[in-house]
Amino acid sequence: MLKIAGLFEVFEQHGEHHWVLRDWDGQIMARNGGYITRTAALQEIERLRVTALTANVVEA
């Protein structure tokens, strides 16, 4: 089943930054953490977004 990402959340916990990817129903699809800065977490999200868009173009 293909699931569409709905929301990225970035948050800080215990001095580290984390991101969570949720679908439109609020279910967690992916997560990662341990980034020193919020900017590093956001850069990872952007890299993943570009990778996914590129994969969709190649597949089509």
PQR file with spaces between the fields and no chain letter, atoms N, CA, C, O and H, PARSE charges and radii, in Angstrom:
ATOM       1  N    MET     1       0.840   -1.172    0.000 -0.4000 1.5000
ATOM       2  CA   MET     1       0.000    0.000    0.000 -0.0000 2.0000
ATOM       3  C    MET     1       0.890    1.241    0.000  0.5500 1.7000
ATOM       4  O    MET     1       1.824    1.340    0.796 -0.5500 1.4000
ATOM       5  N    LEU     2       0.605    2.165   -0.874 -0.4000 1.5000
ATOM       6  CA   LEU     2       1.336    3.422   -0.957 -0.0000 2.0000
ATOM       7  C    LEU     2       0.776    4.397    0.061  0.5500 1.7000
ATOM       8  O    LEU     2      -0.433    4.625    0.106 -0.5500 1.4000
ATOM       9  H    LEU     2      -0.154    2.085   -1.520  0.4000 1.0000
ATOM      10  N    LYS     3       1.641    4.971    0.875 -0.4000 1.5000
ATOM      11  CA   LYS     3       1.215    5.966    1.854 -0.0000 2.0000
ATOM      12  C    LYS     3       1.846    7.298    1.495  0.5500 1.7000
ATOM      13  O    LYS     3       3.014    7.358    1.111 -0.5500 1.4000
ATOM      14  H    LYS     3       2.624    4.786    0.838  0.4000 1.0000
ATOM      15  N    ILE     4       1.087    8.346    1.619 -0.4000 1.5000
ATOM      16  CA   ILE     4       1.556    9.689    1.323 -0.0000 2.0000
ATOM      17  C    ILE     4       1.920   10.388    2.632  0.5500 1.7000
ATOM      18  O    ILE     4       1.150   10.385    3.592 -0.5500 1.4000
ATOM      19  H    ILE     4       0.138    8.298    1.930  0.4000 1.0000
ATOM      20  N    ALA     5       3.104   10.981    2.647 -0.4000 1.5000
ATOM      21  CA   ALA     5       3.548   11.717    3.828 -0.0000 2.0000
ATOM      22  C    ALA     5       2.716   12.978    3.986  0.5500 1.7000
ATOM      23  O    ALA     5       2.395   13.655    3.010 -0.5500 1.4000
ATOM      24  H    ALA     5       3.730   10.983    1.867  0.4000 1.0000
ATOM      25  N    GLY     6       2.379   13.275    5.210 -0.4000 1.5000
ATOM      26  CA   GLY     6       1.568   14.444    5.460 -0.0000 2.0000
ATOM      27  C    GLY     6       2.275   15.541    6.226  0.5500 1.7000
ATOM      28  O    GLY     6       2.000   16.721    6.008 -0.5500 1.4000
ATOM      29  H    GLY     6       2.640   12.725    6.004  0.4000 1.0000
ATOM      30  N    LEU     7       3.195   15.171    7.134 -0.4000 1.5000
ATOM      31  CA   LEU     7       3.745   16.170    8.026 -0.0000 2.0000
ATOM      32  C    LEU     7       5.103   15.733    8.563  0.5500 1.7000
ATOM      33  O    LEU     7       5.271   14.602    9.019 -0.5500 1.4000
ATOM      34  H    LEU     7       3.418   14.213    7.312  0.4000 1.0000
ATOM      35  N    PHE     8       6.065   16.645    8.502 -0.4000 1.5000
ATOM      36  CA   PHE     8       7.335   16.462    9.194 -0.0000 2.0000
ATOM      37  C    PHE     8       7.276   17.288   10.467  0.5500 1.7000
ATOM      38  O    PHE     8       6.846   18.442   10.447 -0.5500 1.4000
ATOM      39  H    PHE     8       5.928   17.564    8.132  0.4000 1.0000
ATOM      40  N    GLU     9       7.701   16.706   11.557 -0.4000 1.5000
ATOM      41  CA   GLU     9       7.826   17.429   12.819 -0.0000 2.0000
ATOM      42  C    GLU     9       9.296   17.435   13.203  0.5500 1.7000
ATOM      43  O    GLU     9       9.973   16.414   13.083 -0.5500 1.4000
ATOM      44  H    GLU     9       8.050   15.768   11.573  0.4000 1.0000
ATOM      45  N    VAL    10       9.788   18.557   13.658 -0.4000 1.5000
ATOM      46  CA   VAL    10      11.150   18.654   14.185 -0.0000 2.0000
ATOM      47  C    VAL    10      11.031   19.121   15.628  0.5500 1.7000
ATOM      48  O    VAL    10      10.320   20.080   15.923 -0.5500 1.4000
ATOM      49  H    VAL    10       9.239   19.387   13.756  0.4000 1.0000
ATOM      50  N    PHE    11      11.733   18.435   16.521 -0.4000 1.5000
ATOM      51  CA   PHE    11      11.649   18.800   17.930 -0.0000 2.0000
ATOM      52  C    PHE    11      12.987   18.561   18.611  0.5500 1.7000
ATOM      53  O    PHE    11      13.848   17.853   18.091 -0.5500 1.4000
ATOM      54  H    PHE    11      12.312   17.656   16.281  0.4000 1.0000
ATOM      55  N    GLU    12      13.145   19.164   19.784 -0.4000 1.5000
ATOM      56  CA   GLU    12      14.365   19.003   20.572 -0.0000 2.0000
ATOM      57  C    GLU    12      14.038   18.194   21.815  0.5500 1.7000
ATOM      58  O    GLU    12      13.027   18.419   22.480 -0.5500 1.4000
ATOM      59  H    GLU    12      12.445   19.739   20.207  0.4000 1.0000
ATOM      60  N    GLN    13      14.933   17.232   22.115 -0.4000 1.5000
ATOM      61  CA   GLN    13      14.743   16.393   23.296 -0.0000 2.0000
ATOM      62  C    GLN    13      16.112   16.057   23.857  0.5500 1.7000
ATOM      63  O    GLN    13      16.957   15.509   23.150 -0.5500 1.4000
ATOM      64  H    GLN    13      15.754   17.049   21.575  0.4000 1.0000
ATOM      65  N    HIS    14      16.335   16.380   25.115 -0.4000 1.5000
ATOM      66  CA   HIS    14      17.598   16.102   25.804 -0.0000 2.0000
ATOM      67  C    HIS    14      18.784   16.702   25.045  0.5500 1.7000
ATOM      68  O    HIS    14      19.849   16.089   24.958 -0.5500 1.4000
ATOM      69  H    HIS    14      15.648   16.826   25.689  0.4000 1.0000
ATOM      70  N    GLY    15      18.592   17.896   24.499 -0.4000 1.5000
ATOM      71  CA   GLY    15      19.686   18.598   23.823 -0.0000 2.0000
ATOM      72  C    GLY    15      19.973   18.145   22.402  0.5500 1.7000
ATOM      73  O    GLY    15      20.900   18.651   21.769 -0.5500 1.4000
ATOM      74  H    GLY    15      17.728   18.394   24.569  0.4000 1.0000
ATOM      75  N    GLU    16      19.193   17.199   21.890 -0.4000 1.5000
ATOM      76  CA   GLU    16      19.356   16.731   20.515 -0.0000 2.0000
ATOM      77  C    GLU    16      18.083   17.039   19.737  0.5500 1.7000
ATOM      78  O    GLU    16      16.992   17.117   20.302 -0.5500 1.4000
ATOM      79  H    GLU    16      18.440   16.788   22.405  0.4000 1.0000
ATOM      80  N    HIS    17      18.250   17.212   18.415 -0.4000 1.5000
ATOM      81  CA   HIS    17      17.101   17.496   17.555 -0.0000 2.0000
ATOM      82  C    HIS    17      16.701   16.224   16.815  0.5500 1.7000
ATOM      83  O    HIS    17      17.550   15.432   16.408 -0.5500 1.4000
ATOM      84  H    HIS    17      19.137   17.148   17.957  0.4000 1.0000
ATOM      85  N    HIS    18      15.409   16.046   16.651 -0.4000 1.5000
ATOM      86  CA   HIS    18      14.850   14.855   16.027 -0.0000 2.0000
ATOM      87  C    HIS    18      13.805   15.278   15.006  0.5500 1.7000
ATOM      88  O    HIS    18      13.271   16.385   15.078 -0.5500 1.4000
ATOM      89  H    HIS    18      14.719   16.690   16.982  0.4000 1.0000
ATOM      90  N    TRP    19      13.511   14.385   14.043 -0.4000 1.5000
ATOM      91  CA   TRP    19      12.388   14.615   13.140 -0.0000 2.0000
ATOM      92  C    TRP    19      11.540   13.364   13.079  0.5500 1.7000
ATOM      93  O    TRP    19      12.018   12.247   13.271 -0.5500 1.4000
ATOM      94  H    TRP    19      13.945   13.486   13.985  0.4000 1.0000
ATOM      95  N    VAL    20      10.261   13.589   12.804 -0.4000 1.5000
ATOM      96  CA   VAL    20       9.283   12.514   12.653 -0.0000 2.0000
ATOM      97  C    VAL    20       8.486   12.801   11.391  0.5500 1.7000
ATOM      98  O    VAL    20       8.073   13.937   11.158 -0.5500 1.4000
ATOM      99  H    VAL    20       9.872   14.497   12.648  0.4000 1.0000
ATOM     100  N    LEU    21       8.271   11.788   10.586 -0.4000 1.5000
ATOM     101  CA   LEU    21       7.430   11.905    9.400 -0.0000 2.0000
ATOM     102  C    LEU    21       6.131   11.157    9.675  0.5500 1.7000
ATOM     103  O    LEU    21       6.145    9.968    9.995 -0.5500 1.4000
ATOM     104  H    LEU    21       8.606   10.865   10.775  0.4000 1.0000
ATOM     105  N    ARG    22       5.008   11.864    9.549 -0.4000 1.5000
ATOM     106  CA   ARG    22       3.695   11.258    9.784 -0.0000 2.0000
ATOM     107  C    ARG    22       2.891   11.255    8.494  0.5500 1.7000
ATOM     108  O    ARG    22       3.071   12.117    7.634 -0.5500 1.4000
ATOM     109  H    ARG    22       4.997   12.830    9.289  0.4000 1.0000
ATOM     110  N    ASP    23       1.998   10.271    8.366 -0.4000 1.5000
ATOM     111  CA   ASP    23       1.078   10.279    7.227 -0.0000 2.0000
ATOM     112  C    ASP    23      -0.112   11.158    7.586  0.5500 1.7000
ATOM     113  O    ASP    23      -0.169   11.730    8.674 -0.5500 1.4000
ATOM     114  H    ASP    23       1.852    9.570    9.065  0.4000 1.0000
ATOM     115  N    TRP    24      -1.061   11.261    6.660 -0.4000 1.5000
ATOM     116  CA   TRP    24      -2.207   12.150    6.882 -0.0000 2.0000
ATOM     117  C    TRP    24      -3.073   11.700    8.046  0.5500 1.7000
ATOM     118  O    TRP    24      -3.836   12.498    8.589 -0.5500 1.4000
ATOM     119  H    TRP    24      -1.014   10.797    5.775  0.4000 1.0000
ATOM     120  N    ASP    25      -2.970   10.429    8.441 -0.4000 1.5000
ATOM     121  CA   ASP    25      -3.745    9.926    9.573 -0.0000 2.0000
ATOM     122  C    ASP    25      -3.024   10.107   10.907  0.5500 1.7000
ATOM     123  O    ASP    25      -3.561    9.753   11.957 -0.5500 1.4000
ATOM     124  H    ASP    25      -2.350    9.781    8.000  0.4000 1.0000
ATOM     125  N    GLY    26      -1.807   10.659   10.871 -0.4000 1.5000
ATOM     126  CA   GLY    26      -1.042   10.892   12.091 -0.0000 2.0000
ATOM     127  C    GLY    26      -0.139    9.747   12.494  0.5500 1.7000
ATOM     128  O    GLY    26       0.551    9.836   13.509 -0.5500 1.4000
ATOM     129  H    GLY    26      -1.371   10.946   10.018  0.4000 1.0000
ATOM     130  N    GLN    27      -0.128    8.669   11.719 -0.4000 1.5000
ATOM     131  CA   GLN    27       0.724    7.521   12.033 -0.0000 2.0000
ATOM     132  C    GLN    27       2.175    7.821   11.660  0.5500 1.7000
ATOM     133  O    GLN    27       2.433    8.407   10.610 -0.5500 1.4000
ATOM     134  H    GLN    27      -0.689    8.596   10.895  0.4000 1.0000
ATOM     135  N    ILE    28       3.109    7.430   12.497 -0.4000 1.5000
ATOM     136  CA   ILE    28       4.528    7.662   12.233 -0.0000 2.0000
ATOM     137  C    ILE    28       5.003    6.718   11.134  0.5500 1.7000
ATOM     138  O    ILE    28       4.855    5.500   11.227 -0.5500 1.4000
ATOM     139  H    ILE    28       2.899    6.953   13.351  0.4000 1.0000
ATOM     140  N    MET    29       5.578    7.312   10.091 -0.4000 1.5000
ATOM     141  CA   MET    29       6.122    6.534    8.980 -0.0000 2.0000
ATOM     142  C    MET    29       7.633    6.360    9.117  0.5500 1.7000
ATOM     143  O    MET    29       8.173    5.316    8.754 -0.5500 1.4000
ATOM     144  H    MET    29       5.699    8.302   10.015  0.4000 1.0000
ATOM     145  N    ALA    30       8.313    7.378    9.640 -0.4000 1.5000
ATOM     146  CA   ALA    30       9.763    7.328    9.806 -0.0000 2.0000
ATOM     147  C    ALA    30      10.153    8.336   10.879  0.5500 1.7000
ATOM     148  O    ALA    30       9.429    9.293   11.155 -0.5500 1.4000
ATOM     149  H    ALA    30       7.874    8.226    9.935  0.4000 1.0000
ATOM     150  N    ARG    31      11.307    8.095   11.470 -0.4000 1.5000
ATOM     151  CA   ARG    31      11.836    9.028   12.469 -0.0000 2.0000
ATOM     152  C    ARG    31      13.350    8.901   12.520  0.5500 1.7000
ATOM     153  O    ARG    31      13.918    7.869   12.164 -0.5500 1.4000
ATOM     154  H    ARG    31      11.894    7.317   11.246  0.4000 1.0000
ATOM     155  N    ASN    32      13.979    9.957   12.966 -0.4000 1.5000
ATOM     156  CA   ASN    32      15.424    9.940   13.137 -0.0000 2.0000
ATOM     157  C    ASN    32      15.779   11.026   14.130  0.5500 1.7000
ATOM     158  O    ASN    32      15.015   11.971   14.321 -0.5500 1.4000
ATOM     159  H    ASN    32      13.518   10.796   13.256  0.4000 1.0000
ATOM     160  N    GLY    33      16.924   10.899   14.757 -0.4000 1.5000
ATOM     161  CA   GLY    33      17.326   11.885   15.753 -0.0000 2.0000
ATOM     162  C    GLY    33      18.817   11.904   15.966  0.5500 1.7000
ATOM     163  O    GLY    33      19.579   11.230   15.274 -0.5500 1.4000
ATOM     164  H    GLY    33      17.545   10.131   14.601  0.4000 1.0000
ATOM     165  N    GLY    34      19.213   12.696   16.945 -0.4000 1.5000
ATOM     166  CA   GLY    34      20.612   12.811   17.293 -0.0000 2.0000
ATOM     167  C    GLY    34      21.328   13.958   16.597  0.5500 1.7000
ATOM     168  O    GLY    34      22.555   14.044   16.644 -0.5500 1.4000
ATOM     169  H    GLY    34      18.593   13.243   17.507  0.4000 1.0000
ATOM     170  N    TYR    35      20.573   14.838   15.954 -0.4000 1.5000
ATOM     171  CA   TYR    35      21.186   15.981   15.278 -0.0000 2.0000
ATOM     172  C    TYR    35      21.572   17.037   16.306  0.5500 1.7000
ATOM     173  O    TYR    35      20.835   17.281   17.262 -0.5500 1.4000
ATOM     174  H    TYR    35      19.576   14.768   15.916  0.4000 1.0000
ATOM     175  N    ILE    36      22.709   17.651   16.111 -0.4000 1.5000
ATOM     176  CA   ILE    36      23.187   18.664   17.052 -0.0000 2.0000
ATOM     177  C    ILE    36      22.384   19.948   16.926  0.5500 1.7000
ATOM     178  O    ILE    36      22.129   20.622   17.924 -0.5500 1.4000
ATOM     179  H    ILE    36      23.308   17.453   15.335  0.4000 1.0000
ATOM     180  N    THR    37      21.983   20.292   15.707 -0.4000 1.5000
ATOM     181  CA   THR    37      21.228   21.522   15.492 -0.0000 2.0000
ATOM     182  C    THR    37      19.919   21.240   14.765  0.5500 1.7000
ATOM     183  O    THR    37      19.767   20.217   14.097 -0.5500 1.4000
ATOM     184  H    THR    37      22.191   19.744   14.896  0.4000 1.0000
ATOM     185  N    ARG    38      18.987   22.161   14.909 -0.4000 1.5000
ATOM     186  CA   ARG    38      17.713   22.075   14.190 -0.0000 2.0000
ATOM     187  C    ARG    38      17.964   22.163   12.689  0.5500 1.7000
ATOM     188  O    ARG    38      17.302   21.483   11.905 -0.5500 1.4000
ATOM     189  H    ARG    38      19.111   22.992   15.451  0.4000 1.0000
ATOM     190  N    THR    39      18.908   22.991   12.294 -0.4000 1.5000
ATOM     191  CA   THR    39      19.237   23.149   10.877 -0.0000 2.0000
ATOM     192  C    THR    39      19.692   21.826   10.270  0.5500 1.7000
ATOM     193  O    THR    39      19.322   21.506    9.141 -0.5500 1.4000
ATOM     194  H    THR    39      19.446   23.543   12.931  0.4000 1.0000
ATOM     195  N    ALA    40      20.482   21.062   10.999 -0.4000 1.5000
ATOM     196  CA   ALA    40      20.946   19.760   10.497 -0.0000 2.0000
ATOM     197  C    ALA    40      19.763   18.813   10.285  0.5500 1.7000
ATOM     198  O    ALA    40      19.721   18.084    9.293 -0.5500 1.4000
ATOM     199  H    ALA    40      20.782   21.322   11.917  0.4000 1.0000
ATOM     200  N    ALA    41      18.813   18.822   11.205 -0.4000 1.5000
ATOM     201  CA   ALA    41      17.620   17.972   11.053 -0.0000 2.0000
ATOM     202  C    ALA    41      16.805   18.408    9.837  0.5500 1.7000
ATOM     203  O    ALA    41      16.328   17.569    9.073 -0.5500 1.4000
ATOM     204  H    ALA    41      18.848   19.414   12.010  0.4000 1.0000
ATOM     205  N    LEU    42      16.645   19.720    9.657 -0.4000 1.5000
ATOM     206  CA   LEU    42      15.890   20.231    8.513 -0.0000 2.0000
ATOM     207  C    LEU    42      16.590   19.925    7.194  0.5500 1.7000
ATOM     208  O    LEU    42      15.928   19.640    6.196 -0.5500 1.4000
ATOM     209  H    LEU    42      17.032   20.402   10.278  0.4000 1.0000
ATOM     210  N    GLN    43      17.922   19.981    7.176 -0.4000 1.5000
ATOM     211  CA   GLN    43      18.671   19.643    5.961 -0.0000 2.0000
ATOM     212  C    GLN    43      18.477   18.180    5.586  0.5500 1.7000
ATOM     213  O    GLN    43      18.387   17.852    4.403 -0.5500 1.4000
ATOM     214  H    GLN    43      18.460   20.213    7.987  0.4000 1.0000
ATOM     215  N    GLU    44      18.414   17.307    6.572 -0.4000 1.5000
ATOM     216  CA   GLU    44      18.167   15.884    6.313 -0.0000 2.0000
ATOM     217  C    GLU    44      16.768   15.676    5.731  0.5500 1.7000
ATOM     218  O    GLU    44      16.590   14.882    4.807 -0.5500 1.4000
ATOM     219  H    GLU    44      18.487   17.574    7.533  0.4000 1.0000
ATOM     220  N    ILE    45      15.788   16.382    6.266 -0.4000 1.5000
ATOM     221  CA   ILE    45      14.424   16.296    5.739 -0.0000 2.0000
ATOM     222  C    ILE    45      14.409   16.747    4.282  0.5500 1.7000
ATOM     223  O    ILE    45      13.793   16.092    3.441 -0.5500 1.4000
ATOM     224  H    ILE    45      15.932   17.026    7.017  0.4000 1.0000
ATOM     225  N    GLU    46      15.070   17.843    3.978 -0.4000 1.5000
ATOM     226  CA   GLU    46      15.101   18.352    2.605 -0.0000 2.0000
ATOM     227  C    GLU    46      15.786   17.352    1.673  0.5500 1.7000
ATOM     228  O    GLU    46      15.337   17.142    0.546 -0.5500 1.4000
ATOM     229  H    GLU    46      15.569   18.375    4.661  0.4000 1.0000
ATOM     230  N    ARG    47      16.868   16.739    2.143 -0.4000 1.5000
ATOM     231  CA   ARG    47      17.568   15.736    1.332 -0.0000 2.0000
ATOM     232  C    ARG    47      16.653   14.553    1.029  0.5500 1.7000
ATOM     233  O    ARG    47      16.626   14.056   -0.096 -0.5500 1.4000
ATOM     234  H    ARG    47      17.232   16.910    3.059  0.4000 1.0000
ATOM     235  N    LEU    48      15.909   14.108    2.029 -0.4000 1.5000
ATOM     236  CA   LEU    48      14.973   13.000    1.828 -0.0000 2.0000
ATOM     237  C    LEU    48      13.849   13.380    0.872  0.5500 1.7000
ATOM     238  O    LEU    48      13.426   12.565    0.052 -0.5500 1.4000
ATOM     239  H    LEU    48      15.931   14.512    2.943  0.4000 1.0000
ATOM     240  N    ARG    49      13.364   14.614    0.973 -0.4000 1.5000
ATOM     241  CA   ARG    49      12.289   15.083    0.094 -0.0000 2.0000
ATOM     242  C    ARG    49      12.757   15.099   -1.363  0.5500 1.7000
ATOM     243  O    ARG    49      12.042   14.649   -2.258 -0.5500 1.4000
ATOM     244  H    ARG    49      13.707   15.276    1.639  0.4000 1.0000
ATOM     245  N    VAL    50      13.940   15.611   -1.585 -0.4000 1.5000
ATOM     246  CA   VAL    50      14.482   15.664   -2.947 -0.0000 2.0000
ATOM     247  C    VAL    50      14.702   14.255   -3.484  0.5500 1.7000
ATOM     248  O    VAL    50      14.423   13.988   -4.653 -0.5500 1.4000
ATOM     249  H    VAL    50      14.521   15.976   -0.858  0.4000 1.0000
ATOM     250  N    THR    51      15.199   13.355   -2.642 -0.4000 1.5000
ATOM     251  CA   THR    51      15.407   11.966   -3.056 -0.0000 2.0000
ATOM     252  C    THR    51      14.084   11.315   -3.450  0.5500 1.7000
ATOM     253  O    THR    51      14.010   10.620   -4.463 -0.5500 1.4000
ATOM     254  H    THR    51      15.425   13.572   -1.693  0.4000 1.0000
ATOM     255  N    ALA    52      13.050   11.537   -2.658 -0.4000 1.5000
ATOM     256  CA   ALA    52      11.736   10.950   -2.961 -0.0000 2.0000
ATOM     257  C    ALA    52      11.158   11.520   -4.245  0.5500 1.7000
ATOM     258  O    ALA    52      10.598   10.780   -5.054 -0.5500 1.4000
ATOM     259  H    ALA    52      13.110   12.102   -1.835  0.4000 1.0000
ATOM     260  N    LEU    53      11.284   12.814   -4.440 -0.4000 1.5000
ATOM     261  CA   LEU    53      10.777   13.419   -5.669 -0.0000 2.0000
ATOM     262  C    LEU    53      11.519   12.901   -6.891  0.5500 1.7000
ATOM     263  O    LEU    53      10.908   12.633   -7.926 -0.5500 1.4000
ATOM     264  H    LEU    53      11.739   13.415   -3.782  0.4000 1.0000
ATOM     265  N    THR    54      12.830   12.761   -6.775 -0.4000 1.5000
ATOM     266  CA   THR    54      13.636   12.242   -7.870 -0.0000 2.0000
ATOM     267  C    THR    54      13.251   10.806   -8.182  0.5500 1.7000
ATOM     268  O    THR    54      13.153   10.437   -9.352 -0.5500 1.4000
ATOM     269  H    THR    54      13.327   12.979   -5.934  0.4000 1.0000
ATOM     270  N    ALA    55      13.032    9.994   -7.164 -0.4000 1.5000
ATOM     271  CA   ALA    55      12.635    8.595   -7.365 -0.0000 2.0000
ATOM     272  C    ALA    55      11.289    8.524   -8.075  0.5500 1.7000
ATOM     273  O    ALA    55      11.090    7.663   -8.931 -0.5500 1.4000
ATOM     274  H    ALA    55      13.111   10.295   -6.214  0.4000 1.0000
ATOM     275  N    ASN    56      10.367    9.412   -7.735 -0.4000 1.5000
ATOM     276  CA   ASN    56       9.062    9.412   -8.388 -0.0000 2.0000
ATOM     277  C    ASN    56       9.170    9.781   -9.848  0.5500 1.7000
ATOM     278  O    ASN    56       8.454    9.215  -10.675 -0.5500 1.4000
ATOM     279  H    ASN    56      10.529   10.112   -7.039  0.4000 1.0000
ATOM     280  N    VAL    57      10.042   10.711  -10.193 -0.4000 1.5000
ATOM     281  CA   VAL    57      10.225   11.114  -11.580 -0.0000 2.0000
ATOM     282  C    VAL    57      10.843    9.986  -12.382  0.5500 1.7000
ATOM     283  O    VAL    57      10.417    9.722  -13.506 -0.5500 1.4000
ATOM     284  H    VAL    57      10.623   11.171   -9.522  0.4000 1.0000
ATOM     285  N    VAL    58      11.842    9.313  -11.820 -0.4000 1.5000
ATOM     286  CA   VAL    58      12.516    8.207  -12.508 -0.0000 2.0000
ATOM     287  C    VAL    58      11.544    7.059  -12.719  0.5500 1.7000
ATOM     288  O    VAL    58      11.549    6.427  -13.776 -0.5500 1.4000
ATOM     289  H    VAL    58      12.188    9.527  -10.906  0.4000 1.0000
ATOM     290  N    GLU    59      10.696    6.779  -11.708 -0.4000 1.5000
ATOM     291  CA   GLU    59       9.750    5.683  -11.794 -0.0000 2.0000
ATOM     292  C    GLU    59       8.667    5.938  -12.844  0.5500 1.7000
ATOM     293  O    GLU    59       8.228    5.016  -13.533 -0.5500 1.4000
ATOM     294  H    GLU    59      10.692    7.293  -10.850  0.4000 1.0000
ATOM     295  N    ALA    60       8.251    7.171  -12.956 -0.4000 1.5000
ATOM     296  CA   ALA    60       7.184    7.527  -13.903 -0.0000 2.0000
ATOM     297  C    ALA    60       7.702    7.444  -15.300  0.5500 1.7000
ATOM     298  O    ALA    60       6.963    7.705  -16.249 -0.5500 1.4000
ATOM     299  H    ALA    60       8.607    7.920  -12.397  0.4000 1.0000
